[in-house]
Amino acid sequence: MRAYWRIAQSWKARGRMKDYRAALREVTTAFDRTGQPAGSIAAGYAAEARFILVDDKIKGFEKFQIKPGKPKTVQAYINTITKQIGSGAKQAQAISDGYESVFPYRRPRWTIAGYVRQGRAYEILARSILNTPIVLPADLQRAFRAADEYEREEYQLDFEDKIRQVLDDQVRPVECFAVARYALAARAGRAGSFDTEHTRIAIDRLQAYGDERIAECIAEAQARDATFQGYTPGEFARSPRGKPLEIRPGIAPPAISKENP
């Protein structure tokens, strides 16, 4: 497996990216041919190769935006953004599904990285939803021109409240999926005493949500999957560098094979 990996790296060093990707695919194929077990060192090469192969799509998704355009009516505005959010959700799901192919290799470093990327895909979608431009539809603009100052303020507030409610309903489950994936990454990192770029990202992103929101999202994850461990307040607090926090009973992630950091 190491020989196949070195071939891939040699193509990368020469800037031959098409050959590099083909060589990465050969790493995964070679692993399948050898019949070596998941969790082995050989599986580590295959897991990293698979991760690299699926990781390109998320870069393009970073630019995803909701663009309502110039809607004629309030309902047209809502229909347009709802359709675009649905399209974004399909893209996020496809990206997330790509990382599922990394998990069967049972290499913690790349399992954690896959969880974090899945969380990131849904955070991109959530950010896009929250940044949706609020554009006055043509019918509301006509009503504005015929209204006095107080009526215009009422129309504006009513319209913005309606749109914010639509956006809030759409963003909450998206954010919760991201939180659940970050939680899995953080738990796996703590269980294996990993301190990597991806474990740090997971903890940093969880800190942005706070205990109440994390607890709510993990409760939703438990409702979908009874094996998902419950949340303990403060579970994802940052630990001093080089000193992993103690893993409390009942919050361990699903078992994955150990590997050396």
Secondary structure as UniProt FT lines:
FT   HELIX           2..13
FT   TURN            14..15
FT   HELIX           17..34
FT   TURN            38..39
FT   HELIX           41..54
FT   HELIX           56..61
FT   TURN            62..63
FT   HELIX           74..100
FT   TURN            101..102
FT   HELIX           103..105
FT   HELIX           108..130
FT   HELIX           138..146
FT   HELIX           149..191
FT   TURN            192..193
FT   HELIX           197..207
FT   TURN            208..209
FT   HELIX           210..224
FT   TURN            226..227
FT   TURN            233..236
FT   TURN            241..242
FT   TURN            249..250
//
